[in-house]
Amino acid sequence: MHQLRYLIGLLTLVSAIAAAVWIVRLLRSLDERPGVTVSVEFHDARGLRPGADVRFRGVTVGAVRSVVVSGDGSKAVAKLLLEPVGAAHAFVNSSFWIVTPRFGGLTGEATGLDTLVRDPYIAFYTPRGSTSMLSAGSLIHGREWPPTNFAPEALDDVERGDLLMTLLVPENYELKPGSAVNFRGVPTG
């Protein structure tokens, strides 16, 4: 009976060491994933966390590797890993911003509502005709708001079977009837 306890303890110890080695290898393999690493500076990280998505046209094309405060404390720098598909769409004149719930003032548009139940993420937009791709290690100045020329396509009229919802908020933030609703960067209503 005494030997059985030692055998079980030895097997538990060997299993724990094997699991630790497997986890370390897994974490190292994440650093070796193919793609392009770029850094984006923001005035405010707005709750952005490592592991958050990087999206282009609503499709996840990368991940946030780290978020740190700059040496002088004036900005937050997010290090991104763009997968090869995402890197193919990231150009020097691309605009990067953090998607959080926003209720537009003059336009009356509500965006980023999906982040009410999920963490903020980074989205980017590349204008047509861009020619210079981002190189690895590039430092980009992020935007506080989506670019003004980033206009989602118009939606169809309300039809039978469409989902109608009521949004209750403590303040309306100049939200008006007919304001656009986006879900994961895609216009939905």
Backbone as CSV, one residue per row, in Angstrom:
resi,resn,N_x,N_y,N_z,CA_x,CA_y,CA_z,C_x,C_y,C_z
1,MET,0.824,-1.190,0.000,0.000,0.000,0.000,0.866,1.251,0.000
2,HIS,1.958,1.199,0.785,2.872,2.326,0.872,3.554,2.585,-0.486
3,GLN,3.890,1.516,-1.195,4.535,1.647,-2.503,3.558,2.194,-3.535
4,LEU,2.292,1.848,-3.412,1.274,2.348,-4.330,1.142,3.868,-4.223
5,ARG,1.207,4.394,-2.993,1.150,5.854,-2.794,2.325,6.544,-3.472
6,TYR,3.507,5.992,-3.295,4.697,6.575,-3.939,4.579,6.502,-5.455
7,LEU,4.062,5.434,-5.977,3.885,5.284,-7.422,2.882,6.313,-7.954
8,ILE,1.783,6.493,-7.244,0.779,7.489,-7.654,1.368,8.897,-7.572
9,GLY,2.109,9.184,-6.515,2.756,10.493,-6.389,3.768,10.732,-7.486
10,LEU,4.548,9.709,-7.831,5.539,9.829,-8.901,4.857,10.053,-10.245
11,LEU,3.776,9.331,-10.519,3.033,9.521,-11.769,2.415,10.918,-11.841
12,THR,1.920,11.413,-10.722,1.359,12.771,-10.688,2.433,13.810,-10.980
13,LEU,3.602,13.638,-10.385,4.716,14.563,-10.620,5.171,14.533,-12.072
14,VAL,5.296,13.353,-12.651,5.705,13.224,-14.058,4.644,13.850,-14.963
15,SER,3.375,13.631,-14.663,2.289,14.224,-15.463,2.324,15.750,-15.383
16,ALA,2.564,16.303,-14.198,2.625,17.759,-14.042,3.794,18.334,-14.832
17,ILE,4.936,17.674,-14.814,6.102,18.156,-15.569,5.828,18.081,-17.072
18,ALA,5.210,16.978,-17.521,4.875,16.844,-18.944,3.881,17.922,-19.378
19,ALA,2.904,18.218,-18.535,1.931,19.270,-18.867,2.599,20.630,-18.924
20,ALA,3.528,20.911,-18.017,4.238,22.193,-18.028,5.069,22.339,-19.296
21,VAL,5.752,21.275,-19.700,6.553,21.310,-20.927,5.646,21.542,-22.134
22,TRP,4.486,20.883,-22.163,3.552,21.044,-23.277,3.038,22.483,-23.346
23,ILE,2.704,23.076,-22.210,2.211,24.459,-22.186,3.294,25.427,-22.657
24,VAL,4.528,25.239,-22.218,5.625,26.117,-22.658,5.816,26.009,-24.163
25,ARG,5.781,24.796,-24.702,5.915,24.626,-26.160,4.755,25.280,-26.896
26,LEU,3.562,25.162,-26.360,2.397,25.785,-26.984,2.547,27.299,-27.016
27,LEU,2.964,27.892,-25.909,3.146,29.343,-25.861,4.260,29.792,-26.800
28,ARG,5.322,29.038,-26.907,6.396,29.392,-27.847,5.931,29.282,-29.283
29,SER,5.076,28.309,-29.574,4.585,28.159,-30.944,3.693,29.335,-31.338
30,LEU,3.020,29.962,-30.352,2.218,31.143,-30.670,3.102,32.286,-31.144
31,ASP,4.313,32.389,-30.594,5.234,33.426,-31.023,5.791,33.146,-32.413
32,GLU,5.723,31.911,-32.856,6.280,31.538,-34.144,5.222,31.477,-35.236
33,ARG,4.002,31.915,-34.950,2.948,31.897,-35.958,3.325,32.798,-37.109
34,PRO,2.972,32.416,-38.335,3.299,33.272,-39.481,2.478,34.553,-39.440
35,GLY,3.046,35.598,-39.955,2.341,36.869,-40.012,3.292,38.032,-39.849
36,VAL,2.723,39.205,-39.758,3.490,40.442,-39.646,3.145,41.092,-38.314
37,THR,4.175,41.468,-37.562,3.976,42.147,-36.286,4.110,43.644,-36.504
38,VAL,3.090,44.393,-36.077,3.115,45.861,-36.155,2.678,46.417,-34.804
39,SER,3.015,47.662,-34.551,2.614,48.334,-33.315,1.733,49.523,-33.666
40,VAL,0.705,49.738,-32.845,-0.216,50.850,-33.063,-0.287,51.663,-31.773
41,GLU,-0.073,52.984,-31.889,-0.136,53.884,-30.737,-1.534,54.489,-30.622
42,PHE,-2.068,54.478,-29.399,-3.351,55.103,-29.117,-3.190,56.031,-27.920
43,HIS,-4.014,57.076,-27.834,-4.007,57.938,-26.648,-4.565,57.191,-25.443
44,ASP,-5.526,56.297,-25.702,-6.204,55.555,-24.634,-6.466,54.141,-25.145
45,ALA,-6.121,53.128,-24.365,-6.293,51.737,-24.796,-7.749,51.280,-24.723
46,ARG,-8.630,52.005,-24.050,-10.072,51.734,-24.009,-10.419,50.290,-23.636
47,GLY,-9.687,49.717,-22.686,-9.981,48.359,-22.225,-9.458,47.256,-23.126
48,LEU,-8.619,47.589,-24.080,-8.051,46.598,-24.990,-7.135,45.652,-24.212
49,ARG,-7.208,44.357,-24.524,-6.416,43.355,-23.810,-5.670,42.476,-24.789
50,PRO,-4.556,41.891,-24.335,-3.872,40.907,-25.189,-4.821,39.761,-25.523
51,GLY,-4.758,39.296,-26.754,-5.649,38.242,-27.216,-6.869,38.761,-27.941
52,ALA,-7.116,40.078,-27.884,-8.274,40.653,-28.580,-8.092,40.506,-30.095
53,ASP,-9.197,40.486,-30.801,-9.166,40.339,-32.260,-8.651,41.594,-32.948
54,VAL,-8.102,41.394,-34.132,-7.841,42.461,-35.086,-8.689,42.098,-36.296
55,ARG,-9.564,43.008,-36.719,-10.518,42.687,-37.775,-10.406,43.635,-38.958
56,PHE,-10.605,43.051,-40.122,-10.689,43.805,-41.368,-12.002,43.422,-42.018
57,ARG,-12.874,44.388,-42.218,-14.206,44.171,-42.788,-15.002,43.133,-41.996
58,GLY,-14.831,43.145,-40.669,-15.583,42.259,-39.798,-15.012,40.863,-39.664
59,VAL,-13.916,40.555,-40.380,-13.307,39.235,-40.334,-12.043,39.302,-39.482
60,THR,-11.875,38.353,-38.577,-10.683,38.329,-37.727,-9.473,37.949,-38.572
61,VAL,-8.480,38.849,-38.601,-7.275,38.634,-39.409,-6.006,38.772,-38.576
62,GLY,-6.154,38.751,-37.264,-4.984,38.881,-36.407,-5.397,38.945,-34.953
63,ALA,-4.393,39.211,-34.107,-4.651,39.269,-32.670,-3.738,40.304,-32.028
64,VAL,-4.206,40.848,-30.915,-3.395,41.772,-30.120,-2.454,40.925,-29.278
65,ARG,-1.149,41.150,-29.428,-0.158,40.380,-28.670,0.080,40.980,-27.291
66,SER,0.164,42.324,-27.215,0.397,42.980,-25.927,-0.105,44.415,-25.996
67,VAL,-0.392,44.965,-24.830,-0.777,46.373,-24.702,0.047,46.930,-23.559
68,VAL,0.865,47.950,-23.836,1.722,48.544,-22.812,1.623,50.062,-22.875
69,VAL,1.919,50.686,-21.759,1.967,52.145,-21.706,3.361,52.566,-22.147
70,SER,3.443,53.620,-22.968,4.743,54.090,-23.445,5.586,54.593,-22.279
71,GLY,6.867,54.744,-22.530,7.800,55.155,-21.483,7.433,56.458,-20.812
72,ASP,6.927,57.440,-21.583,6.572,58.725,-20.997,5.136,58.756,-20.466
73,GLY,4.390,57.677,-20.652,3.029,57.584,-20.120,1.990,58.349,-20.911
74,SER,2.349,58.865,-22.073,1.408,59.680,-22.835,0.521,58.876,-23.772
75,LYS,0.835,57.621,-24.000,0.031,56.820,-24.926,0.162,55.342,-24.594
76,ALA,-0.730,54.558,-25.169,-0.698,53.103,-25.040,-0.300,52.531,-26.396
77,VAL,0.549,51.527,-26.378,1.020,50.912,-27.614,0.543,49.461,-27.636
78,ALA,-0.203,49.124,-28.691,-0.692,47.760,-28.879,0.163,47.092,-29.943
79,LYS,0.710,45.939,-29.599,1.500,45.170,-30.552,0.575,44.134,-31.167
80,LEU,0.468,44.115,-32.492,-0.460,43.251,-33.203,0.283,42.219,-34.030
81,LEU,-0.297,41.038,-34.142,0.193,40.031,-35.070,-0.881,39.871,-36.132
82,LEU,-0.574,40.324,-37.349,-1.510,40.194,-38.465,-1.187,38.907,-39.207
83,GLU,-2.187,38.057,-39.378,-2.010,36.836,-40.143,-1.702,37.220,-41.594
84,PRO,-1.165,36.304,-42.390,-0.828,36.652,-43.779,-2.000,37.261,-44.564
85,VAL,-3.208,36.763,-44.317,-4.388,37.322,-45.004,-4.603,38.776,-44.589
86,GLY,-4.477,39.062,-43.292,-4.654,40.429,-42.806,-3.522,41.334,-43.238
87,ALA,-2.296,40.814,-43.242,-1.148,41.617,-43.647,-1.258,42.023,-45.111
88,ALA,-1.913,41.203,-45.915,-2.090,41.532,-47.335,-3.021,42.722,-47.534
89,HIS,-3.820,43.056,-46.510,-4.761,44.183,-46.605,-4.323,45.393,-45.792
90,ALA,-3.208,45.291,-45.092,-2.714,46.393,-44.260,-1.669,47.189,-45.031
91,PHE,-1.980,48.454,-45.274,-1.096,49.317,-46.041,-0.679,50.516,-45.192
92,VAL,0.266,51.267,-45.693,0.803,52.417,-44.958,-0.308,53.413,-44.606
93,ASN,-1.267,53.608,-45.479,-2.332,54.580,-45.218,-3.581,53.947,-44.597
94,SER,-3.476,52.732,-44.056,-4.602,52.097,-43.365,-4.881,52.829,-42.058
95,SER,-6.138,52.848,-41.662,-6.546,53.478,-40.403,-6.913,52.392,-39.405
96,PHE,-6.306,52.428,-38.208,-6.574,51.477,-37.139,-7.275,52.209,-36.000
97,TRP,-8.303,51.593,-35.412,-8.990,52.179,-34.265,-9.509,51.059,-33.372
98,ILE,-9.786,51.413,-32.117,-10.324,50.447,-31.154,-11.841,50.537,-31.201
99,VAL,-12.492,49.404,-31.389,-13.947,49.355,-31.467,-14.505,49.176,-30.062
100,THR,-15.273,50.151,-29.615,-15.984,50.142,-28.346,-17.375,50.706,-28.612
101,PRO,-18.320,50.552,-27.690,-19.645,51.134,-27.923,-19.547,52.653,-28.051
102,ARG,-20.101,53.192,-29.125,-20.093,54.643,-29.346,-21.455,55.072,-29.861
103,PHE,-21.888,56.178,-29.339,-23.155,56.737,-29.759,-22.851,58.087,-30.369
104,GLY,-22.886,58.149,-31.701,-22.462,59.336,-32.439,-23.313,60.544,-32.154
105,GLY,-22.655,61.679,-32.081,-23.325,62.938,-31.785,-24.133,63.452,-32.957
106,LEU,-23.495,63.972,-33.986,-24.198,64.599,-35.101,-24.863,63.586,-36.016
107,THR,-24.228,62.445,-36.213,-24.794,61.457,-37.129,-25.879,60.625,-36.469
108,GLY,-25.889,60.548,-35.137,-26.893,59.765,-34.446,-26.681,58.274,-34.618
109,GLU,-25.489,57.861,-35.002,-25.211,56.463,-35.284,-24.628,55.760,-34.063
110,ALA,-25.089,54.555,-33.780,-24.537,53.737,-32.697,-23.660,52.663,-33.323
111,THR,-22.418,52.540,-32.861,-21.501,51.532,-33.389,-20.840,50.786,-32.242
112,GLY,-20.255,49.644,-32.566,-19.516,48.869,-31.576,-20.378,48.234,-30.516
113,LEU,-21.659,48.030,-30.799,-22.553,47.477,-29.775,-22.218,46.035,-29.419
114,ASP,-21.513,45.325,-30.307,-21.122,43.959,-29.976,-20.138,43.919,-28.816
115,THR,-19.436,45.021,-28.569,-18.478,45.053,-27.459,-19.156,45.330,-26.113
116,LEU,-20.468,45.456,-26.110,-21.183,45.544,-24.838,-21.115,44.208,-24.113
117,VAL,-21.043,43.112,-24.870,-20.984,41.782,-24.276,-19.650,41.085,-24.531
118,ARG,-18.779,41.686,-25.318,-17.456,41.132,-25.601,-16.423,42.226,-25.374
119,ASP,-15.165,41.840,-25.355,-14.085,42.802,-25.167,-13.907,43.678,-26.405
120,PRO,-13.363,44.882,-26.218,-13.030,45.724,-27.368,-12.019,45.014,-28.276
121,TYR,-12.005,45.412,-29.531,-11.056,44.856,-30.485,-10.578,45.970,-31.405
122,ILE,-9.588,45.663,-32.220,-9.054,46.649,-33.160,-9.587,46.331,-34.552
123,ALA,-10.064,47.353,-35.228,-10.500,47.220,-36.616,-9.613,48.123,-37.459
124,PHE,-9.490,47.784,-38.733,-8.770,48.680,-39.623,-9.429,48.735,-40.979
125,TYR,-9.185,49.854,-41.640,-9.770,50.157,-42.937,-8.649,50.614,-43.858
126,THR,-8.660,50.119,-45.081,-7.666,50.521,-46.069,-8.396,51.114,-47.266
127,PRO,-8.093,52.370,-47.613,-8.734,52.974,-48.778,-8.336,52.252,-50.067
128,ARG,-9.198,52.326,-51.051,-8.895,51.715,-52.353,-7.691,52.414,-52.972
129,GLY,-6.928,51.671,-53.743,-5.789,52.246,-54.450,-4.532,52.347,-53.608
130,SER,-4.505,51.738,-52.443,-3.305,51.776,-51.610,-2.230,50.914,-52.249
131,THR,-0.975,51.357,-52.136,0.090,50.640,-52.834,1.214,50.145,-51.931
132,SER,1.531,50.819,-50.840,2.663,50.432,-49.999,2.187,49.604,-48.811
133,MET,2.547,48.322,-48.805,2.142,47.439,-47.711,2.934,47.753,-46.453
134,LEU,2.342,47.445,-45.290,3.044,47.627,-44.014,4.155,46.595,-43.903
135,SER,5.298,47.014,-43.431,6.389,46.073,-43.215,6.395,45.645,-41.748
136,ALA,7.038,44.526,-41.478,7.120,44.019,-40.108,7.808,45.043,-39.218
137,GLY,7.265,45.252,-38.029,7.845,46.190,-37.079,7.396,47.632,-37.266
138,SER,6.465,47.887,-38.160,5.983,49.254,-38.400,5.298,49.811,-37.165
139,LEU,5.402,51.117,-36.971,4.716,51.823,-35.888,3.689,52.743,-36.526
140,ILE,2.426,52.548,-36.150,1.315,53.283,-36.753,0.637,54.096,-35.677
141,HIS,0.170,55.273,-36.022,-0.596,56.093,-35.088,-2.070,55.738,-35.267
142,GLY,-2.664,55.156,-34.218,-4.061,54.758,-34.272,-4.992,55.956,-34.159
143,ARG,-6.204,55.769,-34.607,-7.223,56.809,-34.561,-8.105,56.607,-33.339
144,GLU,-8.692,57.682,-32.865,-9.634,57.589,-31.743,-11.028,57.201,-32.233
145,TRP,-11.331,57.499,-33.486,-12.628,57.210,-34.092,-12.395,56.549,-35.438
146,PRO,-13.384,55.809,-35.943,-13.253,55.295,-37.309,-13.115,56.462,-38.284
147,PRO,-12.438,56.273,-39.396,-12.280,57.368,-40.353,-13.624,57.807,-40.921
148,THR,-13.704,59.068,-41.299,-14.970,59.597,-41.826,-15.322,58.996,-43.175
149,ASN,-14.332,58.569,-43.947,-14.617,57.982,-45.252,-14.957,56.496,-45.151
150,PHE,-15.020,55.956,-43.921,-15.390,54.566,-43.695,-16.904,54.520,-43.571
151,ALA,-17.578,54.288,-44.679,-19.042,54.285,-44.688,-19.552,52.898,-45.047
152,PRO,-20.200,52.225,-44.107,-20.776,50.928,-44.443,-21.868,51.080,-45.490
153,GLU,-22.118,50.006,-46.193,-23.146,50.038,-47.231,-24.523,50.273,-46.618
154,ALA,-25.426,50.810,-47.409,-26.783,51.072,-46.932,-27.520,49.749,-46.714
155,LEU,-28.448,49.760,-45.773,-29.229,48.569,-45.461,-30.532,48.553,-46.236
156,ASP,-31.102,47.352,-46.360,-32.399,47.216,-46.999,-33.485,47.747,-46.069
157,ASP,-34.661,48.019,-46.625,-35.787,48.462,-45.823,-36.238,47.342,-44.892
158,VAL,-36.935,47.727,-43.802,-37.446,46.749,-42.840,-38.499,45.906,-43.521
159,GLU,-38.391,44.594,-43.329,-39.335,43.666,-43.937,-39.948,42.778,-42.869
160,ARG,-40.967,42.061,-43.229,-41.602,41.118,-42.314,-40.578,40.050,-41.936
161,GLY,-40.485,39.759,-40.634,-39.538,38.766,-40.148,-38.254,39.376,-39.608
162,ASP,-38.020,40.669,-39.834,-36.838,41.326,-39.278,-37.000,41.473,-37.771
163,LEU,-35.908,41.443,-37.057,-35.917,41.560,-35.604,-35.919,43.036,-35.218
164,LEU,-36.905,43.438,-34.428,-36.971,44.800,-33.922,-36.664,44.760,-32.432
165,MET,-35.819,45.690,-31.967,-35.392,45.692,-30.570,-35.558,47.085,-29.986
166,THR,-35.639,47.137,-28.659,-35.674,48.400,-27.937,-34.420,48.478,-27.087
167,LEU,-33.688,49.597,-27.197,-32.465,49.814,-26.444,-32.762,50.796,-25.329
168,LEU,-32.534,50.367,-24.081,-32.749,51.229,-22.936,-31.395,51.706,-22.431
169,VAL,-31.178,53.017,-22.465,-29.915,53.593,-21.995,-30.225,54.765,-21.074
170,PRO,-29.332,55.061,-20.115,-29.600,56.167,-19.201,-29.616,57.519,-19.911
171,GLU,-28.831,57.679,-20.954,-28.827,58.895,-21.757,-28.875,58.493,-23.216
172,ASN,-29.477,59.316,-24.062,-29.600,58.915,-25.461,-28.411,59.316,-26.330
173,TYR,-27.502,60.135,-25.808,-26.294,60.538,-26.542,-26.629,61.000,-27.964
174,GLU,-27.715,61.732,-28.092,-28.187,62.268,-29.365,-28.531,61.172,-30.366
175,LEU,-28.890,59.982,-29.874,-29.308,58.877,-30.717,-30.702,59.197,-31.245
176,LYS,-30.914,58.993,-32.537,-32.180,59.339,-33.170,-32.787,58.125,-33.854
177,PRO,-34.106,58.117,-34.029,-34.727,57.021,-34.783,-34.120,56.957,-36.181
178,GLY,-33.845,55.752,-36.618,-33.249,55.563,-37.934,-31.732,55.491,-37.915
179,SER,-31.123,55.630,-36.727,-29.664,55.532,-36.632,-29.222,54.121,-36.989
180,ALA,-28.073,54.018,-37.615,-27.549,52.709,-38.025,-27.079,51.916,-36.814
181,VAL,-27.213,50.590,-36.876,-26.717,49.685,-35.851,-25.736,48.738,-36.534
182,ASN,-24.530,48.650,-35.979,-23.508,47.753,-36.518,-23.259,46.627,-35.541
183,PHE,-23.087,45.425,-36.062,-22.712,44.277,-35.248,-21.450,43.677,-35.838
184,ARG,-20.373,43.662,-35.029,-19.075,43.170,-35.466,-18.598,43.894,-36.719
185,GLY,-18.857,45.184,-36.761,-18.401,45.997,-37.878,-19.259,45.894,-39.115
186,VAL,-20.341,45.126,-39.046,-21.213,44.938,-40.206,-22.547,45.614,-39.913
187,PRO,-23.041,46.460,-40.828,-24.335,47.103,-40.602,-25.445,46.053,-40.505
188,THR,-26.229,46.131,-39.419,-27.282,45.140,-39.214,-28.658,45.755,-39.032
189,GLY,-28.749,47.061,-38.921,-30.080,47.641,-38.724,-30.040,49.135,-38.587
